[in-house]
Amino acid sequence: MKKSKVVYRRQSALAIVKNTALDCNLAGCTDDGKLPDATVPIVENNPDGVTYTAILPDLEETSIRGFSSAFSRPDGTGVDFTVDLSGLPDMEQGPFTYHIHDKPVPEGSGIPNYTATGAHLDPYERGPIPPCDAKHPETYEVGDLAGKHGKITEQKFRASFNDNFLSTAEGPDSFFGKRSVVMHAKDSKRLTCANFALAPPPS
């Protein structure tokens, strides 16, 4: 497996949105009406051939099954995600969201401790409020996959997308391996979760 140094290209969220007609609230303004002035890291030169996968557990408490898998892109920029889910609850509880959370699910308890996964992966302290605009994924929390790439509106769901802000290299705050993915109902109730684990390289 080729190893390479992870490089970040930082850009100002303010510079991205200040010359657009985007409504300030959608852009993620602060309470005093200012546009976000945070720097946002785009991950470049992710190590080649690295894949992390989170497989949802087979539990009596939920019918949700499936996996989330992400691997380094050939050009090293961010990761390519595949999400494949089935058995989601009645859509009255949706649309559903899913996020990478800061901590892994503790092992050995039998029943996953959803709350132990902590908050969303958000090393730059953006926070979920006010809402962002999907046209500007650089203004979101790093772990807000549904916000950046779309909520789940069907009981069977499959999606593929690129996320430029996640790292497959240990060390950076944007590293998502050894963290968890959590499924939420529209009221933010945690429905199920799983840890990302390093997949073996292809033989």
Secondary structure, 3 states (H helix, E strand, C coil): CCCCCCEEEEEEHHHHHCCCCCCHHHHCCCCCCCCCCCEEEEEECCCCCCEEEEECCCCCCCCCEEEEEEEECCCCCCEEEEEEEECCCCHHHCCEEEEEECCCCCCCCCCCCHHHHCCECCCCCCCCCCCCCCCCHHHCCCCCHHHHHCCECCCCEEEEEEECCCECCCCCCCECCCCEEEEECCCCCEEEEEEEEECCCCC
